[in-house]
Amino acid sequence: MKNPIITIVLILLTVQFSHSQIRIGPKLGVNLANYTGSLVTTDRTLAGLQVGGIVEIQIIDLLSIQPELLYSVKGANFDTGKEVYNYVDVPIMAKIHPIDGLYGELGPQVGVLLSAVGKSNDANVANSTFTQQIKTVDFALAFGAGYRIPDLGLGFGVRYAAGLSNFPKNNNRVKHGAFQLYTTWSFDL
């Protein structure tokens, strides 16, 4: 009994996706990142790059799914220097379109650590790499809103990625948090 049901669901999804509108394009933005958690007291925001691509699949007029592949810089500033983390982030956003062009978005995000570097404000102190002290995978919940100009495909948005997992391996209760300002330019396939 389960096999016919699974087959019917797969056929319906295939028919739905074959009639779906698909858009692809680049994404460029800035992360205003810092740490969150009970042990965090002295950090300040670090501005970092966010660049990559998006694929938006329109399910129905009101709903689309948008997976993204992004290079993303996170971290924090301190009085003595800054900590910079380079990630490949993969958010999968569900987007609600209440009116043409306007959208709200919500979804999970997984990040894979590329590197972690400490940079001192003192020119006589060398940068230090501490990638081995950081967990390789980082999880977050992202939510935001934006506007896509329908005839141009140019979009602007704001998003917050709230860290769900502690990123140091030493079990400190510290998470990434990043307020994001971005633009996209998507094309219909």
FIMI-462157 format. One record per residue (C-alpha): x, z, y. Coordinates in steps of 0.02 Angstrom, whole numbers, plus 50000, padded with zeros to 5 digits. Example, Ala and Ser with C-alpha at 12.3 -4.5 7.8 and 13.67 -1.06 7.14 Angstrom:
506155039049775506845035749947
//
This chain:
500005000050000501435003750121502244986650103500724976650167500534988550314502374986950360502254967950341500724967150456501554978150587503134967350584502114951350600501144958550748502744964150833503544947150804502034938250878502024950251026503894948051061503784929151043502514929151187503464942151288504374937751446506234941651434507394943751583509274945951581510524949251718511914959551792511784977251858512924985051989512825002352063513615018752107513555035252012513535051152117514075062451975514425080851951514305094251816512775104451771512695120751677512775139551701514695139851707514815126751846515085134052019516425124752117516185106252085515685093152211514985075752188516125061652129515665043752176516005031352036515625013551986514255007951869514274989651812513554980051666512044970251608510204972251569508914964251456507104967451506505754963551378503994963251452502834970251318501224969651421500924968051608501054986851629502534990451512504274983651479505784989851382507514988051460509094991051359510694991051461512554990451426513574998551565515325003951610515045020451701516185032651793515695051051792516555067351835516725079551979517805083752130518635100652153519705108452291521305104252197520835086952131519555078152023519095074651843518615056651804517735051351643517535033051595516065029251480515145014751403513325019751428511835012451335510175017751414508545011451339507235012851475505355011451460504735004351624502965006351690502394993351819500885000351915500914985952040501874969552048503714973152079503634992352081504155002051926504495019351860505705021551715506115034451582507215034051428508665040651325510475036351359511985037551246513745036551314515375033251223516925040851304518345028851346519495040951439519585057451533520875059651671521275073951789521915068451960522745080852078522615080352267524475084852270525505068652268526905077852177525795081952027525555068251896523855063451827523425071451660522445063651518521335075551418520245063251321520565072651156519725088251229518075079151263516715074551139516655055951103514755054151121513695060351266511785060651271510665060551424508875058051478508695045851623507225043651741506945034651904506025021452003506355004852085505714988552154506044970752093505644956652214504594945652097505084928352161506944932152182507304943152032508284954852144507954973152108508444989952183508255006952104508685025252096508925034951936509505052051879510375053951711510235072151657511515076951526510785084051366512405087751273513905098451319515395086851335516935098351315517445101451134517785119851175515895123251175515785126751361514025124251422514435109851540513475093451551513625077651652512335073951786512295057751885511175051852025511255032752022510915019652155510915001952087510444983852108510004971051975509764952351978508764946351829508314928951768506894923551656507384916551486
//
